[in-house]
Amino acid sequence: MSTGWIILIVVGVLIFWIVSIYNKIIRLKENVVNAEKQISVQLDRRAKIFDSLINSVKKYMDYEKSAFKEVVELRQKAINLEGDAFNNEELKEVEESLSSMINSGEMSSKFSLTMEAYPDLKASTNMLQLQEEIVSTENKLSFAKQAYNDGIEQYNVTIESVPDTFVVKAFPKLKQDFKYWELSEEKVQANEERVVEF
C-alpha cells in the first residue's frame, strides 16, 4: 500500500472522528436546551393546574358548607318544633323539606348520610386529590430541573474531556456557558415561606 493511500485513510478516519465528536457535542448541547424548555413547560402547567384546582376545591367547599348549614338549620328547627303541639303542620313541613332535601336526586348523588341524617361531605376527598396533584406537579418540575442540571453536567464533562476538548477548541461555537438551575438566596427564602392558602 502506498504512502498516499495510508495518508488518505488516516485523514478519512480523522475527519470521521472529528465529525462524530462534533455531532455528539451538538446533541448534548441541544439536550440541555430542551431540558431548559421542559422546566418552562412544567412551570406553566403548575400555574394553570394550581389555580384551577384550588378554585374548584374552594367552590365545592363553599357549596358543602351552605348545604350542611341548611341541613343543620332544618334539623334544629324540626327538633325545636317537636315539643310544640300547636305547630304540627309546621313540623311536618320542616320534616318534609328536610327529607326531600336529603332524599332528592341532587342531594343523594352528592351526599352519603349518617345515622343522624347529616350529610357525609366530600370536600376532604377533594382536598386529598388536590394535595396529590400538588405533589405530583412539584415532582415533575423537580425532575425537569434535575434533568436540566444533569444535561449541563454531561455537556461540561464531555467538552472538557480529552480528546473532545481539542474539537471544541477547533470549533469555538460548540462551547456554551450554561448556568445550572439554582435559586438566589432571596428566592430560596421566599420559597421556604411559601404555602398554598385557601
Buried (B, 14 or more C-beta within 10 A) or exposed (E): EEEEEEEEEEEEEEEEEBEEBBEEBEEBBEBBEEBBEBBEEBBEBBEEBBEEBBEEBEEBBEEBEEBBEBBEEBBEBBEEBEEEEEBEEEBEBBBEBBEEBBEEEEBEEBBEBEEEEBBEBBBEEBBEEBEEBBEEBEEBBEEBBEBBBEBBEEBBEBBEEEEBBEBBEEBEEBBEEBEEBEEEEEEEEEEEEEEEEE
